[in-house]
Amino acid sequence: MANYHVQSPVLLLSFNRPDTALKIFERVREARPAKLYIAADGPRAGVEKDTQLCRETRMIYDQVDWDCSVYKLFSEENKGCKVAVAEAVTWFFQQEEEGIILEDDCLPTNDFFYFCDQLLPRYRHDTRMVNITGTNLQMGKKWGNGSYYFSQYSHIWGWASWRRAWEAYDIDLEHYNEKETVAVLKNIFTDQFLIDGWIDIFQRLKRKEIDSWDYQFNLINFFRNGLCITPNVNLISNLGFRPDATHTYNVPEDHANLPAEQLEKPLVHPLHFTPEKQADYYFLSKDFMLEEKWRKVKKEQLLRRRFKRWVRSLFK
């Protein structure tokens, strides 16, 4: 069967990993977008190997050999994951009303492009929807009877969105304070460790201690009660779990290089527009190590009860 040719514009994000960037580019070449945007961060000061690796990565994009308009945003200096990606996505949505975004370690199936093409126009004006993801971390568990379900967590390992959604993005969370963040998180989550984990992330973002752009995207979507359209099968393999990764070096092992699956067509659209909170808790409990934390609490409670019984026994 011939590869599906994507109709939506595509943005590729890259830095200094030519091996993974090439694999992602080859999948994009199969999908043959008519508009291709490419943004690349620059080499880090004092890191000699970066200059050559960044050059090799950028040369990959000279291989566009299909009818395609190519737009490039190449930085001469290193801006870091937070600023480089945020600026690139902003640049993309300044040109396009909607589109697909792929980082240089997110390997899509051809079905991913079909999935995005079907849903970008369907939910174009539905402000409940903030993004479409290709990532499914449910390990085979399906939610509902549709081809996809709704999540409150916005996965960005291969995603698509609209200008209207990205316009709310606030890289430094300047419009939000801790008090309202706590209130919002308590309305979304019931696990105190999960709430505390997100509050800690919020605080560190405000202090500019985290060089990341995606936590902000999730927090803003929590504030706006937004939904992420999530396929009931995985359409993205993350190749970035390795020593030179920026963030994925400490993500749960079963998320690494997760096999992608085939999407059944035509899509079956869900009837209800409520988030699958159990699905979100399933993978967030791994990311935030919730079971380990609760085991520690229960162990400490047991030790305290035993100590109290021992003390009481001394006075019998």
C-alpha positions as CSV (number, residue, x, y, z in Angstrom):
1,M,0.0,0.0,0.0
2,A,1.3,3.5,-0.9
3,N,2.3,5.8,1.9
4,Y,-0.2,8.4,2.9
5,H,0.8,11.9,1.8
6,V,0.2,14.5,4.5
7,Q,-1.9,17.6,3.8
8,S,-0.9,19.6,6.9
9,P,2.3,21.7,7.1
10,V,5.0,20.0,9.2
11,L,7.6,21.6,11.6
12,L,10.8,19.6,12.3
13,L,12.8,20.5,15.4
14,S,16.5,19.5,15.6
15,F,19.8,20.2,17.3
16,N,22.9,18.0,17.3
17,R,21.7,14.4,16.7
18,P,22.0,13.7,12.9
19,D,21.4,10.0,13.3
20,T,17.9,10.3,14.8
21,A,17.1,13.5,12.8
22,L,17.7,11.5,9.6
23,K,15.3,8.7,10.6
24,I,12.6,11.3,11.4
25,F,13.3,13.1,8.1
26,E,13.0,9.8,6.1
27,R,9.5,9.3,7.6
28,V,8.5,12.8,6.7
29,R,9.9,12.3,3.2
30,E,7.5,9.3,2.8
31,A,4.6,11.6,3.8
32,R,5.7,14.3,1.4
33,P,4.3,17.5,3.0
34,A,3.8,20.4,0.6
35,K,5.1,22.8,3.4
36,L,8.1,21.9,5.6
37,Y,9.4,24.1,8.3
38,I,12.7,23.3,9.9
39,A,14.1,24.8,13.1
40,A,17.5,24.0,14.4
41,D,19.2,25.2,17.6
42,G,22.9,26.2,17.4
43,P,26.0,24.6,19.0
44,R,26.7,25.1,22.6
45,A,29.6,27.4,23.5
46,G,32.7,25.4,24.5
47,V,31.3,22.1,23.2
48,E,33.6,21.3,20.3
49,K,31.6,18.3,18.9
50,D,28.4,20.4,18.6
51,T,29.7,22.4,15.7
52,Q,30.2,19.4,13.5
53,L,27.1,17.6,14.7
54,C,24.9,20.6,14.2
55,R,26.3,21.0,10.7
56,E,25.7,17.3,9.8
57,T,22.1,17.6,11.1
58,R,21.3,20.7,9.0
59,M,22.8,19.0,5.9
60,I,20.1,16.4,6.2
61,Y,17.5,18.9,5.2
62,D,19.2,19.6,1.9
63,Q,17.8,16.2,0.8
64,V,14.2,17.4,0.2
65,D,13.5,15.8,-3.2
66,W,9.8,16.2,-3.6
67,D,7.6,19.2,-4.5
68,C,7.8,21.2,-1.3
69,S,8.2,24.7,0.1
70,V,10.9,24.7,2.7
71,Y,11.3,27.3,5.4
72,K,14.3,27.3,7.8
73,L,15.0,28.9,11.2
74,F,18.6,28.1,12.0
75,S,20.2,29.6,15.1
76,E,23.9,30.5,15.1
77,E,24.0,30.3,18.9
78,N,22.6,27.8,21.3
79,K,19.3,29.0,22.9
80,G,18.6,25.8,24.9
81,C,15.6,23.5,24.8
82,K,13.3,25.9,26.5
83,V,13.8,29.0,24.3
84,A,14.7,27.3,21.0
85,V,11.6,25.1,20.9
86,A,9.2,27.8,22.1
87,E,10.5,30.3,19.6
88,A,10.4,27.7,16.8
89,V,6.8,26.7,17.5
90,T,5.8,30.3,17.8
91,W,7.4,31.0,14.4
92,F,5.6,28.1,12.9
93,F,2.2,29.2,14.1
94,Q,2.9,32.8,13.0
95,Q,2.9,31.3,9.4
96,E,0.3,28.6,9.8
97,E,-3.1,28.3,11.4
98,E,-2.5,24.6,12.3
99,G,0.1,22.0,11.7
100,I,2.2,19.0,12.9
101,I,5.4,19.2,15.1
102,L,8.1,16.6,15.3
103,E,11.2,16.7,17.4
104,D,14.4,15.0,16.2
105,D,13.8,11.9,18.3
106,C,10.1,11.3,17.8
107,L,9.7,8.7,15.0
108,P,6.2,8.7,13.5
109,T,4.4,6.0,11.7
110,N,2.8,7.1,8.4
111,D,-0.6,6.7,10.1
112,F,0.4,9.5,12.4
113,F,0.1,12.0,9.6
114,Y,-3.3,10.6,8.5
115,F,-4.5,10.8,12.2
116,C,-3.5,14.5,12.4
117,D,-4.9,15.4,9.0
118,Q,-8.3,13.9,10.0
119,L,-8.5,15.7,13.3
120,L,-7.0,19.1,12.8
121,P,-9.9,20.3,10.6
122,R,-12.5,18.4,12.7
123,Y,-11.6,20.2,15.9
124,R,-10.3,23.4,14.3
125,H,-12.8,25.6,16.0
126,D,-13.4,23.5,19.1
127,T,-11.6,25.5,21.8
128,R,-11.8,22.5,24.2
129,M,-9.0,20.9,22.2
130,V,-5.5,22.1,22.7
131,N,-3.5,19.5,20.8
132,I,-3.4,16.1,19.1
133,T,-0.7,13.6,20.1
134,G,0.6,10.5,18.4
135,T,1.9,9.1,21.7
136,N,0.0,6.4,23.6
137,L,1.6,5.0,26.8
138,Q,-1.2,2.8,27.9
139,M,0.6,-0.5,27.0
140,G,-2.3,-1.9,25.0
141,K,-5.2,-0.7,27.2
142,K,-7.9,1.0,25.1
143,W,-10.2,3.6,26.4
144,G,-13.8,3.9,25.1
145,N,-15.0,2.7,21.7
146,G,-13.4,5.3,19.6
147,S,-10.1,5.4,17.7
148,Y,-8.9,8.0,20.2
149,Y,-9.8,9.4,23.7
150,F,-9.3,12.6,25.5
151,S,-6.6,13.3,28.0
152,Q,-5.8,16.2,30.3
153,Y,-2.1,15.7,29.8
154,S,-0.7,17.1,26.5
155,H,1.8,14.6,25.2
156,I,4.3,16.3,22.8
157,W,6.2,13.3,21.5
158,G,4.8,13.9,18.0
159,W,1.9,16.3,18.1
160,A,-0.2,18.7,16.2
161,S,-2.1,21.9,17.2
162,W,-3.7,25.1,16.2
163,R,-2.6,28.7,16.3
164,R,-5.6,29.5,18.6
165,A,-4.2,27.1,21.2
166,W,-0.6,28.1,21.0
167,E,-1.5,31.8,21.4
168,A,-2.1,31.1,25.1
169,Y,1.4,29.8,25.6
170,D,3.4,31.6,28.3
171,I,7.0,30.5,28.4
172,D,7.7,31.9,31.9
173,L,4.1,31.5,33.3
174,E,4.0,35.2,34.0
175,H,0.2,35.3,34.2
176,Y,-0.1,32.6,36.8
177,N,0.6,32.4,40.6
178,E,1.1,29.5,43.0
179,K,-2.1,30.0,44.9
180,E,-4.3,29.6,41.8
181,T,-2.1,26.8,40.5
182,V,-2.7,24.8,43.7
183,A,-6.4,25.3,43.4
184,V,-6.5,24.2,39.7
185,L,-4.4,21.1,40.4
186,K,-6.6,20.0,43.3
187,N,-9.6,20.2,40.9
188,I,-7.8,17.9,38.4
189,F,-5.9,15.4,40.6
190,T,-6.7,13.6,43.8
191,D,-3.3,12.1,44.6
192,Q,-1.5,14.6,46.9
193,F,2.0,13.4,45.7
194,L,0.9,14.2,42.1
195,I,-0.4,17.6,43.1
196,D,2.9,18.3,45.0
197,G,4.9,17.1,42.1
198,W,3.3,19.6,39.7
199,I,3.5,22.4,42.2
200,D,7.2,21.8,42.5
201,I,7.6,21.9,38.7
202,F,5.6,25.1,38.6
203,Q,7.8,26.7,41.3
204,R,11.0,25.6,39.6
205,L,9.8,27.0,36.2
206,K,9.0,30.3,37.8
207,R,12.5,30.3,39.3
208,K,13.9,29.5,35.8
209,E,15.6,26.3,37.1
210,I,14.2,24.0,34.3
211,D,15.3,24.4,30.7
212,S,12.2,23.0,29.2
213,W,9.2,24.4,27.3
214,D,6.7,21.5,27.6
215,Y,5.8,21.7,31.3
216,Q,4.5,25.2,30.7
217,F,2.3,23.9,27.8
218,N,0.7,21.3,30.1
219,L,0.2,23.6,33.0
220,I,-1.5,26.2,30.8
221,N,-3.8,23.5,29.5
222,F,-4.6,22.5,33.1
223,F,-5.6,26.1,33.8
224,R,-7.7,26.3,30.6
225,N,-9.3,22.8,31.2
226,G,-8.1,21.8,27.8
227,L,-8.1,18.3,26.2
228,C,-5.4,16.4,24.3
229,I,-6.7,14.0,21.6
230,T,-4.9,10.8,22.2
231,P,-4.9,7.7,19.8
232,N,-5.9,4.3,21.2
233,V,-2.8,2.9,19.7
234,N,0.8,4.2,19.8
235,L,1.9,6.1,16.6
236,I,5.3,7.4,17.8
237,S,8.5,5.7,18.9
238,N,10.7,7.9,21.0
239,L,14.4,7.3,20.1
240,G,15.8,9.8,22.5
241,F,16.4,7.5,25.5
242,R,20.2,7.6,25.5
243,P,23.1,9.4,27.3
244,D,23.0,12.5,25.1
245,A,19.3,13.1,25.8
246,T,18.3,16.4,27.2
247,H,15.4,15.1,29.3
248,T,14.4,11.5,28.5
249,Y,17.3,9.9,30.3
250,N,15.1,9.5,33.4
251,V,11.7,8.6,31.9
252,P,10.3,5.1,32.8
253,E,12.1,2.3,30.9
254,D,9.0,0.9,29.2
255,H,8.5,4.3,27.4
256,A,11.8,3.9,25.5
257,N,11.5,3.0,21.8
258,L,7.9,1.9,22.4
259,P,6.7,0.0,19.3
260,A,4.3,1.9,17.1
261,E,1.0,0.2,15.9
262,Q,-1.3,0.4,13.0
263,L,-4.3,2.7,13.0
264,E,-7.6,1.3,11.9
265,K,-9.3,3.3,9.3
266,P,-11.7,5.1,9.0
267,L,-11.4,6.7,12.4
268,V,-14.2,6.0,14.9
269,H,-14.9,9.3,16.8
270,P,-15.8,9.1,20.5
271,L,-19.3,10.2,21.5
272,H,-18.3,11.8,24.8
273,F,-15.9,14.6,25.5
274,T,-14.7,13.9,29.0
275,P,-11.1,13.2,29.9
276,E,-10.0,9.6,30.8
277,K,-8.6,10.4,34.2
278,Q,-7.6,6.8,34.9
279,A,-5.6,6.7,31.7
280,D,-3.7,9.9,32.8
281,Y,-3.1,8.5,36.2
282,Y,-1.7,5.2,34.7
283,F,1.3,6.9,33.1
284,L,1.7,9.8,35.5
285,S,2.0,7.4,38.4
286,K,5.1,6.1,36.7
287,D,6.5,9.4,35.8
288,F,6.0,10.7,39.4
289,M,6.9,7.4,41.0
290,L,3.6,7.5,43.0
291,E,3.5,3.9,44.1
292,E,7.0,4.1,45.5
293,K,6.2,7.2,47.4
294,W,3.0,5.7,48.9
295,R,4.8,2.5,49.8
296,K,7.3,4.6,51.8
297,V,4.5,6.4,53.5
298,K,2.7,3.2,54.5
299,K,6.0,1.7,55.7
300,E,6.6,4.8,57.9
301,Q,3.1,4.7,59.3
302,L,3.5,1.0,60.1
303,L,6.8,1.7,61.9
304,R,5.1,4.5,63.9
305,R,2.2,2.2,64.9
306,R,4.6,-0.5,66.0
307,F,6.7,2.0,68.0
308,K,3.6,3.3,69.8
309,R,2.5,-0.3,70.6
310,W,5.9,-1.0,72.0
311,V,5.9,2.2,74.2
312,R,2.4,1.3,75.5
313,S,3.6,-2.2,76.3
314,L,6.3,-0.8,78.6
315,F,3.6,0.6,80.9
316,K,1.4,-2.5,81.2
